[in-house]
Amino acid sequence: MTERTKNHLWKGLLVSAMLGGAAFVALQPNQTVKPTKSQRLDPTIDEMIKQARGLQKVGRWEAAADILTQLAHDGHPVALYHLGRAFKNGWGTERDLPQARAAFLEAVRYQFRFRGETAYELGRLFQRSSGEKCAAIALQWFEKALAWDYPKAHVQLAKHYERGIGTDRDLDVAFFTTNVLRLPVIHPPQSTTRAFCTPVVTVWCRI
């Protein structure tokens, strides 16, 4: 077993332990999500995250992942978000999409500056998942991302509505979401978009 594999195993176990099964529960039918949390403000934690991001920029991926894992264990949403991206891309750890999804699912429960990006990342992961309603769940996460002011979600929403992926085909909505990219963040009219879903996964989706 390589050192990189060993590091991935203990990081994965740590993420699973810190979530306390939350990721598994979130993937079960007819479950409700826990109440939204507020981000704790701690200058020391913010500085450690900056340090981890700096290490990533110079290619010290494993050292950065170690810091992010430590902070994620304490439930810091920004660390959870960046750790999810590390698992998704294999930055300093083995690439692990289920672990990435678990980290994002925990992070998105917080009100913090990357909440929209986190919802978008979840949408992209559910696009890659296999399951009866995974495409519809992906669409709902993109709607959440848009509601949380992440305009990049317009691109994926347009694709879903244009091709009828996870929803009925609707070229009017697809056209609206495509052209609105040229403008500041504007949400689709209520008459042409689905109601925003509760951020909870309703079926098992395998990545």
N, C-alpha and C positions, 0 to 999 in steps of 0.2 A: 504494500500500500504506500503510495507516494505521500510526501508531506502535504501537498496540495489537497489530496483526497482526504487525508486526516483532518485538515483544517475545515474542509467542507462539511465533513460529518459532524464535527462538534458545533460548528455554526448552525447547521441545520437542526441539530438537537436542541440547541439553545433557543432558536427561533420558535420551534414547536413548543418548548416548555414555557417560553414567555407568553405565548398566545393562550396557553392553558386550554387548548382545544377549540379556541374561538374560530379558527379557520375551518375546522371540521364542522362545527355547529352551523356556521354560516352557509355551508354547502348542502344542508339538509332541507327537505321540503317543509313548508309551513312553519318556519322559524322566524322570529322577529329579531331585529338588530337591537343591540344595546343602545341606550341613550347616547347622543352625540357628546363627545368630550371637548373640553377647551384645552388648548395648548398651554403647558406650563412655561412661564417665562423665566429663563435662567441663563444669565450671561456666560457662565462657565460652560454650560452645555453647548450654547451657540458657538463658543470659541472652539470647542472640541470638534464640532461639525465642520467648521471652517478648516481646521487642521486636517480632518479626513479628506475634505474636498481638495485641499492643497496637495495632499499625498497622491490622490488620484491623478491630478494634473501632471505630476512628474513621474507617473507610472508605478508608484509604490502601492499597487492595488491591494495586496494582502494586508499591509499595515493599515490602510484606510478601512478595509472591511472589518478588521479587528475592532477599531474604534467605533464604527457604526453598529456592530453587533452588541458591544457593551452598552451603548446608549439606547439601542432598541430594546434591550432587556429591561431597561427602566421605563419603557413606554413613551419615548420621545417621538412624536410623529414625523418630524423632519428626518430623523435617523432611520425610522422605519421606511420612509419613502426612498431614501438613498440606498438603504440595504436591499429593498425590493429591486431596485434598478441593478444593483450589483449581482444579485441572483439571476436576474433576467438576462444580463449580458455576460456573465462569467467574469466579473471584475474582482479578482482577488479570491475567488472561490469557484467551485464547479458550477456550471450553468444549471439552474434548477428552477424551472418555471412554476411548479407547485409551491415552492418556498417563496418565490417572488410574489405570487398571488396571495399567499398567507400574510406576508408583510404588508402588502398594499391594502388588504382587507382590514387589517388592524389600524393602519395609518388613517384611512379614509373616515374613520369614526370621529376623528378630531377636526375641529375647526382650525385650520392653519393655512399658511400661504401656498402650499403645494397641494391643497385638497383637489382642485380641479385637475391638475396633472395626474394625481393618483387615480382619480376616477377614469381618466383617459387611459392610463396604463392598464387598468382593470378591463376596460373595454377591449383593448388590443389583445389581452390575454384570452378573454372569452371568445374572441374571434377565432383563435387558434384551437379552442377546446372542442371536444366532441361530446354531444349530448343533445337531447331532444329540443331544448329551448335555449341553448347557449348563445345563438345568434341574437335572439330577442333580449337576453340579458346584456350582451355586449352593447346593443342599441341603447338600453336603459342607462348603462354607465356613461355612454357618450352624451346622453341628454343631461345627466347629472354634471358631467364635466362642463358642459355649456352653461348650465345653471350656476356653476361655481366659477364662471368667468375665465374659462380656458377656451379661447376661440378656435384653436386647432381642431377641436371636436367637430366643427362644421364639416370638415372634409369627410370624416368617416360617416357622419349622419347622412350626408348627401349620397354616399355610396350605398348605404343601407336602403334608403328610400328609392333611389334610382333603380336598384336591382331587386327590390323586394326581399331583402335579407333580414329575417327576423321580424318582419312587418309586412303589411300590404304595400304593393308598389304604388308610389305616389310621386309622379314627376313634378308636380307643382311644388311640393315640399322640397324635393331634391334640387329644383332650380333655385328656390329661395335660399336654401342653406349654402348652395354653391356661390351665389352672387353676394351674399351677405359677408363673405370673407373679405371683401374689399372695404368693408365699413367697420366702425368700432363694434364691440360686442353687442349684438341685438338678438334677443331670443325669438324663435319662431312664433307666429300668432297662436293663441291657445286653440283656435278652431282647427288648426292643421297639424298639431303635434300631440303626441301621446302625453298623458299626465306623467310627471316625473315620478319614478318608482322609488319606493323605500330602498335604501342601499343594502339590500340583502339578496343573496343568491337563493333561488327557489328550487333548483334541481342540481343534481350532481353533474359536473362538467369535468371531463378528464382532459388534461393537457398532454 
